[in-house]
Amino acid sequence: ELDPSEWELLMRGYVYLKRRGEGGWRTLISIGGLILRLQTPYEVGFRLMERVCVGARPAG
């Protein structure tokens, strides 16, 4: 669980696709109507349909 005081935006969603493709792994997370696409060179430790928390803050 993320500490809400550390983030500007905190959302919860579900992992609905994990696929190995050219250049690494794609993981898609559904947050309401928003789709967050993660592209990594390695497989992330999420399971399909696992509920996850996503935090965002300004870069820098």
Chimera marker file (.cmm) of the C-alpha trace (Angstrom):
<marker_set name="trace">
<marker id="1" x="0.000" y="0.000" z="0.000" r="1" g="1" b="0" radius="0.5"/>
<marker id="2" x="1.310" y="3.455" z="-0.900" r="1" g="1" b="0" radius="0.5"/>
<marker id="3" x="1.463" y="6.345" z="1.551" r="1" g="1" b="0" radius="0.5"/>
<marker id="4" x="-0.966" y="8.977" z="0.134" r="1" g="1" b="0" radius="0.5"/>
<marker id="5" x="1.058" y="11.857" z="1.614" r="1" g="1" b="0" radius="0.5"/>
<marker id="6" x="3.979" y="11.025" z="-0.726" r="1" g="1" b="0" radius="0.5"/>
<marker id="7" x="2.018" y="11.300" z="-3.987" r="1" g="1" b="0" radius="0.5"/>
<marker id="8" x="0.140" y="13.994" z="-5.909" r="1" g="1" b="0" radius="0.5"/>
<marker id="9" x="-2.147" y="11.397" z="-7.466" r="1" g="1" b="0" radius="0.5"/>
<marker id="10" x="-2.959" y="7.905" z="-6.178" r="1" g="1" b="0" radius="0.5"/>
<marker id="11" x="-5.084" y="5.433" z="-8.152" r="1" g="1" b="0" radius="0.5"/>
<marker id="12" x="-6.110" y="1.787" z="-7.881" r="1" g="1" b="0" radius="0.5"/>
<marker id="13" x="-6.627" y="-0.516" z="-10.813" r="1" g="1" b="0" radius="0.5"/>
<marker id="14" x="-6.343" y="-4.075" z="-12.093" r="1" g="1" b="0" radius="0.5"/>
<marker id="15" x="-3.668" y="-5.764" z="-14.198" r="1" g="1" b="0" radius="0.5"/>
<marker id="16" x="-5.468" y="-7.155" z="-17.223" r="1" g="1" b="0" radius="0.5"/>
<marker id="17" x="-2.734" y="-8.012" z="-19.740" r="1" g="1" b="0" radius="0.5"/>
<marker id="18" x="0.861" y="-9.187" z="-19.548" r="1" g="1" b="0" radius="0.5"/>
<marker id="19" x="2.605" y="-10.026" z="-22.802" r="1" g="1" b="0" radius="0.5"/>
<marker id="20" x="6.162" y="-10.598" z="-23.923" r="1" g="1" b="0" radius="0.5"/>
<marker id="21" x="6.887" y="-8.725" z="-27.108" r="1" g="1" b="0" radius="0.5"/>
<marker id="22" x="9.680" y="-7.249" z="-29.107" r="1" g="1" b="0" radius="0.5"/>
<marker id="23" x="11.883" y="-5.230" z="-26.771" r="1" g="1" b="0" radius="0.5"/>
<marker id="24" x="10.532" y="-6.599" z="-23.500" r="1" g="1" b="0" radius="0.5"/>
<marker id="25" x="7.293" y="-6.994" z="-21.573" r="1" g="1" b="0" radius="0.5"/>
<marker id="26" x="4.052" y="-5.039" z="-21.851" r="1" g="1" b="0" radius="0.5"/>
<marker id="27" x="1.794" y="-4.821" z="-18.832" r="1" g="1" b="0" radius="0.5"/>
<marker id="28" x="-1.569" y="-3.057" z="-19.083" r="1" g="1" b="0" radius="0.5"/>
<marker id="29" x="-3.365" y="-1.771" z="-15.996" r="1" g="1" b="0" radius="0.5"/>
<marker id="30" x="-7.007" y="-0.674" z="-16.131" r="1" g="1" b="0" radius="0.5"/>
<marker id="31" x="-7.841" y="2.241" z="-13.807" r="1" g="1" b="0" radius="0.5"/>
<marker id="32" x="-11.509" y="3.032" z="-14.330" r="1" g="1" b="0" radius="0.5"/>
<marker id="33" x="-11.636" y="4.018" z="-18.016" r="1" g="1" b="0" radius="0.5"/>
<marker id="34" x="-7.907" y="4.826" z="-18.125" r="1" g="1" b="0" radius="0.5"/>
<marker id="35" x="-5.394" y="2.308" z="-19.509" r="1" g="1" b="0" radius="0.5"/>
<marker id="36" x="-1.844" y="2.547" z="-18.167" r="1" g="1" b="0" radius="0.5"/>
<marker id="37" x="0.739" y="0.799" z="-20.344" r="1" g="1" b="0" radius="0.5"/>
<marker id="38" x="4.046" y="-0.281" z="-18.807" r="1" g="1" b="0" radius="0.5"/>
<marker id="39" x="6.911" y="-1.335" z="-21.085" r="1" g="1" b="0" radius="0.5"/>
<marker id="40" x="9.814" y="-3.001" z="-19.258" r="1" g="1" b="0" radius="0.5"/>
<marker id="41" x="12.786" y="-5.152" z="-20.319" r="1" g="1" b="0" radius="0.5"/>
<marker id="42" x="11.805" y="-7.652" z="-17.597" r="1" g="1" b="0" radius="0.5"/>
<marker id="43" x="8.572" y="-9.249" z="-16.387" r="1" g="1" b="0" radius="0.5"/>
<marker id="44" x="7.024" y="-7.266" z="-13.520" r="1" g="1" b="0" radius="0.5"/>
<marker id="45" x="5.818" y="-9.239" z="-10.502" r="1" g="1" b="0" radius="0.5"/>
<marker id="46" x="2.103" y="-8.521" z="-10.982" r="1" g="1" b="0" radius="0.5"/>
<marker id="47" x="-0.427" y="-11.297" z="-11.606" r="1" g="1" b="0" radius="0.5"/>
<marker id="48" x="-3.372" y="-11.010" z="-13.987" r="1" g="1" b="0" radius="0.5"/>
<marker id="49" x="-6.438" y="-9.455" z="-12.336" r="1" g="1" b="0" radius="0.5"/>
<marker id="50" x="-4.349" y="-8.431" z="-9.324" r="1" g="1" b="0" radius="0.5"/>
<marker id="51" x="-5.452" y="-5.151" z="-7.764" r="1" g="1" b="0" radius="0.5"/>
<marker id="52" x="-2.577" y="-2.651" z="-7.764" r="1" g="1" b="0" radius="0.5"/>
<marker id="53" x="-1.927" y="0.903" z="-6.553" r="1" g="1" b="0" radius="0.5"/>
<marker id="54" x="-0.346" y="3.463" z="-8.876" r="1" g="1" b="0" radius="0.5"/>
<marker id="55" x="1.151" y="6.699" z="-7.567" r="1" g="1" b="0" radius="0.5"/>
<marker id="56" x="2.253" y="9.758" z="-9.555" r="1" g="1" b="0" radius="0.5"/>
<marker id="57" x="4.124" y="12.936" z="-8.690" r="1" g="1" b="0" radius="0.5"/>
<marker id="58" x="5.886" y="15.654" z="-10.704" r="1" g="1" b="0" radius="0.5"/>
<marker id="59" x="9.282" y="14.672" z="-12.115" r="1" g="1" b="0" radius="0.5"/>
<marker id="60" x="12.368" y="16.396" z="-10.798" r="1" g="1" b="0" radius="0.5"/>
<link id1="1" id2="2" r="1" g="1" b="0" radius="0.2"/>
<link id1="2" id2="3" r="1" g="1" b="0" radius="0.2"/>
<link id1="3" id2="4" r="1" g="1" b="0" radius="0.2"/>
<link id1="4" id2="5" r="1" g="1" b="0" radius="0.2"/>
<link id1="5" id2="6" r="1" g="1" b="0" radius="0.2"/>
<link id1="6" id2="7" r="1" g="1" b="0" radius="0.2"/>
<link id1="7" id2="8" r="1" g="1" b="0" radius="0.2"/>
<link id1="8" id2="9" r="1" g="1" b="0" radius="0.2"/>
<link id1="9" id2="10" r="1" g="1" b="0" radius="0.2"/>
<link id1="10" id2="11" r="1" g="1" b="0" radius="0.2"/>
<link id1="11" id2="12" r="1" g="1" b="0" radius="0.2"/>
<link id1="12" id2="13" r="1" g="1" b="0" radius="0.2"/>
<link id1="13" id2="14" r="1" g="1" b="0" radius="0.2"/>
<link id1="14" id2="15" r="1" g="1" b="0" radius="0.2"/>
<link id1="15" id2="16" r="1" g="1" b="0" radius="0.2"/>
<link id1="16" id2="17" r="1" g="1" b="0" radius="0.2"/>
<link id1="17" id2="18" r="1" g="1" b="0" radius="0.2"/>
<link id1="18" id2="19" r="1" g="1" b="0" radius="0.2"/>
<link id1="19" id2="20" r="1" g="1" b="0" radius="0.2"/>
<link id1="20" id2="21" r="1" g="1" b="0" radius="0.2"/>
<link id1="21" id2="22" r="1" g="1" b="0" radius="0.2"/>
<link id1="22" id2="23" r="1" g="1" b="0" radius="0.2"/>
<link id1="23" id2="24" r="1" g="1" b="0" radius="0.2"/>
<link id1="24" id2="25" r="1" g="1" b="0" radius="0.2"/>
<link id1="25" id2="26" r="1" g="1" b="0" radius="0.2"/>
<link id1="26" id2="27" r="1" g="1" b="0" radius="0.2"/>
<link id1="27" id2="28" r="1" g="1" b="0" radius="0.2"/>
<link id1="28" id2="29" r="1" g="1" b="0" radius="0.2"/>
<link id1="29" id2="30" r="1" g="1" b="0" radius="0.2"/>
<link id1="30" id2="31" r="1" g="1" b="0" radius="0.2"/>
<link id1="31" id2="32" r="1" g="1" b="0" radius="0.2"/>
<link id1="32" id2="33" r="1" g="1" b="0" radius="0.2"/>
<link id1="33" id2="34" r="1" g="1" b="0" radius="0.2"/>
<link id1="34" id2="35" r="1" g="1" b="0" radius="0.2"/>
<link id1="35" id2="36" r="1" g="1" b="0" radius="0.2"/>
<link id1="36" id2="37" r="1" g="1" b="0" radius="0.2"/>
<link id1="37" id2="38" r="1" g="1" b="0" radius="0.2"/>
<link id1="38" id2="39" r="1" g="1" b="0" radius="0.2"/>
<link id1="39" id2="40" r="1" g="1" b="0" radius="0.2"/>
<link id1="40" id2="41" r="1" g="1" b="0" radius="0.2"/>
<link id1="41" id2="42" r="1" g="1" b="0" radius="0.2"/>
<link id1="42" id2="43" r="1" g="1" b="0" radius="0.2"/>
<link id1="43" id2="44" r="1" g="1" b="0" radius="0.2"/>
<link id1="44" id2="45" r="1" g="1" b="0" radius="0.2"/>
<link id1="45" id2="46" r="1" g="1" b="0" radius="0.2"/>
<link id1="46" id2="47" r="1" g="1" b="0" radius="0.2"/>
<link id1="47" id2="48" r="1" g="1" b="0" radius="0.2"/>
<link id1="48" id2="49" r="1" g="1" b="0" radius="0.2"/>
<link id1="49" id2="50" r="1" g="1" b="0" radius="0.2"/>
<link id1="50" id2="51" r="1" g="1" b="0" radius="0.2"/>
<link id1="51" id2="52" r="1" g="1" b="0" radius="0.2"/>
<link id1="52" id2="53" r="1" g="1" b="0" radius="0.2"/>
<link id1="53" id2="54" r="1" g="1" b="0" radius="0.2"/>
<link id1="54" id2="55" r="1" g="1" b="0" radius="0.2"/>
<link id1="55" id2="56" r="1" g="1" b="0" radius="0.2"/>
<link id1="56" id2="57" r="1" g="1" b="0" radius="0.2"/>
<link id1="57" id2="58" r="1" g="1" b="0" radius="0.2"/>
<link id1="58" id2="59" r="1" g="1" b="0" radius="0.2"/>
<link id1="59" id2="60" r="1" g="1" b="0" radius="0.2"/>
</marker_set>
